[in-house]
Amino acid sequence: MKARKSAAIGMIVANLSDPFTASAVKAVQEVARANGHVVILASSGGYLDVERSEIESLVGRQIDGLIIAPADGRSDNFSDVIPPELKVVTFDQPVKNSPFDVVKIANRRSAKEATQHLLGHGFQRIVAIGARPHLYTCSERLAGYCDAISNASLEPRMCSVEHEMALTSEWLSDSVFKKHKADAIIPMNWVCTMLTLRGLRVLGKEPGRDVPILSFDDFDLADMLSPSISAVRQPAAQFGYEAARLLFNRLNGQASEKRASIVLSTELILRESCGCNLSGRRHPATRPRR
């Protein structure tokens, strides 16, 4: 590459413990390695001030490019600290009013189709559980849930917390069961699913038997639980591959001046917890758009 500065790119994510993130990071590293680069990885923890600080630190290392899963895409928190020549790609959510390339999924459509599946089983008090509802991903998924519920002429039952750690067994008992009398649950991300499963166990409720559940995010061992957990599966590795491909296209001068936006497909993985008995059966949920 001409004008190479460091043979390194930066990558900032919100949660390194998230399996989705881990798969995306691995894919980015593979693409970077093939292009003679290493990846300097940092975590924002979902906090804007930490995200900005990490970006400033990476810029100081003279990275050649940056891939970032924004902590909050509602406003541009970091463009002013990024040199004009530094190429940036965002993934998982776009940054509002920014020129950066983005890779995301059709969150709204995927959540709508997952909710429609639960409705097809006859459930009428489906509760959507979300965290950080101001985030693009959560707000889009809740909107898709509402689309399906509205089309079925039912009342939306949304339970959101400002931070995942507020999703306790006591909160589940009060908000999901006492208030909304849930007959099915759809958590809107992996962390919400894990905390919901933990809370249900504390409450003595068995997911899939006492209360049907469909997770927005698949996870390891979901098919090993009994009942196995149905889920919307995001293409985590493809997120990383596409984000890295866009970045290196920019670095190699192979991209157009126009901002690129890639929307990836998801899969609806039907197992047993949603009311099915179809272990491993898959249904395409969305189609990729560019």
C-alpha positions in Angstrom: 0.0 0.0 0.0 1.1 3.5 -0.7 1.4 5.9 2.3 1.3 3.1 4.8 1.9 4.5 8.2 1.8 1.6 10.7 0.5 -1.6 9.0 -2.1 -1.6 11.8 -5.9 -0.9 11.9 -7.9 -0.1 15.0 -11.1 -1.8 16.1 -13.4 -0.6 18.9 -16.3 -2.6 20.2 -18.7 -2.2 23.1 -18.6 -5.7 24.7 -15.7 -8.1 24.2 -17.5 -10.9 26.1 -20.3 -10.9 23.5 -20.0 -14.0 21.2 -21.3 -11.9 18.3 -18.4 -9.4 18.9 -15.8 -12.2 19.2 -16.8 -13.7 15.9 -16.7 -10.3 14.2 -13.3 -9.5 15.7 -11.8 -12.8 14.5 -13.0 -12.2 10.9 -11.5 -8.7 10.9 -8.2 -10.1 12.1 -8.2 -12.6 9.3 -8.9 -10.0 6.6 -6.3 -7.7 8.1 -3.7 -10.4 8.3 -4.3 -11.2 4.6 -3.6 -7.5 3.9 -0.4 -7.4 5.9 -1.9 -5.6 8.9 -2.5 -6.3 12.5 -5.6 -5.2 14.6 -5.3 -3.1 17.7 -8.4 -3.9 19.7 -10.1 -1.7 22.3 -13.4 -1.8 24.1 -15.7 1.2 24.9 -17.9 -0.7 27.3 -20.7 1.1 25.6 -19.6 4.5 27.2 -19.2 7.5 25.0 -16.3 9.1 26.9 -14.4 5.8 26.9 -15.1 5.4 23.1 -13.7 8.9 22.4 -10.7 8.3 24.6 -9.9 5.0 22.8 -10.2 6.6 19.4 -7.8 9.4 20.4 -5.3 6.8 21.6 -5.6 4.7 18.4 -5.2 7.9 16.3 -2.0 8.6 18.2 -0.7 5.3 17.2 -1.0 6.3 13.6 -3.3 3.5 12.6 -4.2 3.2 8.9 -7.9 2.7 9.4 -10.6 2.2 12.0 -13.5 -0.2 12.4 -15.9 0.7 15.1 -19.2 -0.5 16.6 -20.4 2.8 17.9 -21.5 3.1 21.6 -24.4 5.3 20.5 -25.2 6.1 16.9 -27.7 8.9 17.6 -25.0 11.6 17.2 -21.5 11.8 16.0 -19.3 11.5 19.0 -15.9 11.2 17.4 -15.5 12.6 13.9 -13.8 15.7 15.2 -10.9 13.7 16.6 -10.4 11.6 13.5 -8.0 13.0 10.9 -9.6 13.6 7.5 -7.3 11.0 5.8 -8.2 8.2 8.2 -10.7 5.7 6.8 -13.5 4.6 9.1 -16.1 1.8 8.8 -18.9 1.4 11.4 -20.7 -1.9 12.0 -23.8 -3.0 13.9 -25.3 0.5 13.8 -24.7 3.6 11.7 -23.6 7.0 13.1 -26.3 9.6 12.3 -25.3 12.2 9.8 -21.8 10.7 9.3 -20.0 9.9 6.0 -18.7 6.5 7.2 -19.4 3.2 5.5 -21.6 0.9 7.5 -22.4 -2.8 7.8 -25.7 -3.7 9.6 -28.6 -6.1 9.5 -32.3 -5.5 8.8 -33.1 -5.3 12.5 -36.7 -4.2 12.1 -37.6 -6.8 9.5 -35.9 -9.6 11.4 -37.6 -8.7 14.7 -41.0 -8.4 12.9 -40.7 -11.9 11.4 -39.5 -13.4 14.7 -42.6 -11.9 16.5 -44.9 -13.1 13.7 -43.6 -16.6 14.3 -44.6 -16.4 18.0 -47.9 -15.0 17.0 -48.4 -17.9 14.7 -48.2 -20.2 17.7 -51.2 -18.3 19.1 -49.5 -16.2 21.8 -51.1 -12.9 22.4 -49.2 -11.4 25.3 -45.7 -11.4 23.8 -43.3 -9.3 25.8 -40.3 -7.7 24.1 -37.3 -7.2 26.5 -34.8 -4.6 25.5 -31.8 -2.8 27.0 -30.6 0.7 26.1 -33.6 1.5 24.0 -32.0 4.6 22.6 -29.5 2.5 20.6 -30.2 2.0 16.9 -30.3 -1.8 17.1 -32.7 -1.9 20.0 -35.0 0.8 18.7 -35.2 -0.9 15.3 -35.9 -4.3 16.8 -38.6 -2.9 19.0 -40.1 -1.1 16.0 -40.2 -4.5 14.1 -41.9 -6.1 17.1 -44.5 -3.3 17.2 -45.1 -3.7 13.5 -46.0 -7.4 14.0 -48.1 -6.8 17.1 -50.0 -3.9 15.4 -50.7 -6.0 12.3 -52.2 -8.6 14.6 -54.4 -5.9 16.3 -52.8 -6.6 19.7 -51.4 -4.4 22.4 -47.6 -3.9 22.4 -45.9 -5.1 25.6 -42.4 -3.7 25.7 -40.2 -3.8 28.8 -36.9 -1.9 28.4 -34.1 -1.0 30.8 -31.5 1.7 30.5 -28.7 -0.8 31.3 -28.7 -4.6 31.1 -27.7 -5.0 34.8 -31.2 -3.7 35.7 -32.7 -6.9 34.2 -33.0 -8.8 37.4 -35.3 -11.6 38.5 -37.3 -9.1 40.5 -37.7 -6.8 37.5 -38.8 -9.8 35.4 -41.4 -10.8 38.0 -42.8 -7.3 38.3 -42.5 -5.9 34.7 -42.9 -9.0 32.5 -45.2 -11.3 34.4 -47.2 -9.2 36.9 -47.7 -6.2 34.7 -47.9 -7.7 31.3 -48.8 -11.3 32.2 -46.4 -12.6 29.4 -47.4 -15.8 27.6 -44.2 -15.5 25.5 -40.9 -13.5 25.6 -38.6 -12.1 22.9 -35.3 -10.7 24.3 -33.7 -8.2 21.9 -30.0 -9.1 22.3 -27.7 -11.8 23.6 -27.1 -10.1 27.0 -30.9 -9.7 27.5 -31.4 -13.4 26.7 -28.7 -14.5 29.2 -30.1 -12.4 32.0 -33.7 -13.4 31.2 -32.7 -17.1 31.3 -31.0 -16.5 34.6 -33.9 -14.6 36.0 -36.4 -17.2 34.9 -34.4 -19.8 36.7 -34.5 -17.8 39.9 -38.2 -17.4 39.5 -38.6 -21.2 39.1 -39.9 -20.8 35.5 -38.5 -23.1 32.8 -37.9 -21.3 29.5 -39.7 -23.1 26.7 -42.0 -24.9 29.0 -43.4 -22.4 31.5 -42.9 -19.5 29.2 -42.0 -19.7 25.5 -39.0 -17.7 24.4 -37.3 -16.7 21.2 -34.0 -14.9 21.4 -32.7 -12.2 19.1 -29.2 -13.6 18.9 -28.2 -17.2 18.8 -25.5 -18.5 21.2 -23.4 -21.5 21.9 -25.2 -24.3 23.6 -28.6 -22.9 22.7 -29.3 -26.1 20.9 -28.1 -28.2 23.9 -30.5 -26.8 26.4 -33.8 -28.6 27.0 -35.9 -27.3 25.5 -33.5 -25.9 22.9 -33.7 -22.1 22.4 -35.1 -20.7 19.2 -33.2 -17.6 18.0 -32.6 -15.0 15.3 -29.0 -15.7 14.2 -26.9 -12.8 13.1 -24.1 -13.4 10.6 -21.4 -12.3 13.1 -18.4 -13.4 11.1 -19.8 -11.8 8.0 -20.1 -8.5 9.8 -16.4 -8.6 10.4 -15.5 -9.7 6.9 -17.6 -7.1 5.2 -16.5 -4.3 7.5 -12.8 -5.2 6.9 -13.4 -5.6 3.2 -14.9 -2.1 3.0 -12.0 -0.6 5.0 -9.2 -2.2 2.9 -11.0 -1.2 -0.3 -10.8 2.3 1.0 -7.2 2.0 1.9 -6.3 0.5 -1.5 -8.2 3.2 -3.4 -10.7 0.7 -4.7 -13.9 2.2 -3.3 -16.1 4.8 -4.8 -16.6 8.2 -3.1 -20.1 7.3 -2.2 -20.8 6.1 1.3 -21.4 2.3 1.3 -24.2 0.7 3.3 -24.4 -3.1 3.5 -27.4 -4.8 5.1 -26.8 -8.5 5.9 -29.3 -11.3 6.2 -30.3 -13.1 9.4 -31.7 -16.6 10.0 -34.6 -17.6 12.1 -33.4 -20.8 13.9 -36.5 -22.7 15.0 -35.9 -25.1 17.8 -38.2 -25.9 20.7 -38.5 -23.0 23.1 -40.8 -21.0 20.9 -43.4 -23.8 20.7 -41.8 -25.7 17.8 -40.5 -29.2 17.8 -38.2 -28.7 14.8 -34.7 -29.1 16.1 -32.2 -27.3 13.9 -34.7 -26.2 11.2 -33.7 -22.9 9.6 -35.7 -20.2 7.8 -34.1 -17.3 5.9 -35.3 -14.1 7.6 -33.9 -11.3 5.5 -31.9 -10.9 2.3 -28.7 -8.9 1.9 -29.0 -5.5 0.3 -26.2 -3.1 -0.8 
